[in-house]
């Protein structure tokens, strides 16, 4: 099992690939592809953090899963 934390302390427990895929489904595909090319191989935590930052830069708002109380 792996644990990912957002900058607000929200924890996501990743027990299997399906749970990670659910997180990835909430990501912008273009940002995801760009980060994958730039960062791979990296941990899920590194990718999560990089995605949250890139999402903020592109959209000017916090990515849902990076918020203190995210809504799935």
SVG drawing of the C-alpha trace seen along z (x, -y; Angstrom):
<svg xmlns="http://www.w3.org/2000/svg" viewBox="-18 -32 31 36">
<polyline fill="none" stroke="black" stroke-width="0.4" points="0.0,0.0 1.1,-3.5 0.0,-6.8 -0.2,-10.1 -0.7,-13.4 -1.7,-16.7 -0.3,-20.0 -3.3,-20.4 -2.7,-17.1 -5.4,-15.2 -4.3,-11.5 -5.1,-9.1 -4.4,-5.4 -3.4,-3.6 -3.8,0.1 -4.0,1.1 -3.6,-0.3 -7.3,-0.9 -7.2,-3.5 -4.3,-5.3 -6.1,-5.2 -9.2,-6.8 -6.9,-9.7 -5.4,-9.9 -8.9,-10.1 -9.4,-13.4 -6.3,-14.9 -6.2,-16.9 -4.9,-14.5 -2.6,-16.9 -0.9,-17.9 -0.7,-14.3 1.0,-13.3 3.5,-16.2 4.4,-15.3 4.8,-11.7 7.3,-12.5 9.2,-14.9 9.2,-12.9 9.0,-9.2 10.1,-7.2 8.9,-8.9 6.8,-8.0 3.1,-8.6 3.7,-11.3 6.1,-13.2 3.6,-12.9 0.7,-14.0 2.6,-17.1 3.8,-18.0 0.3,-17.6 -1.2,-19.8 1.3,-22.6 0.9,-22.3 -2.9,-22.4 -2.7,-25.5 -0.5,-27.2 -2.7,-26.2 -6.1,-26.9 -5.4,-29.4 -7.2,-27.3 -6.5,-24.5 -7.0,-21.0 -9.9,-19.3 -7.8,-16.5 -5.3,-19.1 -7.9,-20.9 -8.3,-20.5 -11.8,-18.9 -11.9,-17.4 -15.1,-16.3 -14.8,-13.1"/>
</svg>
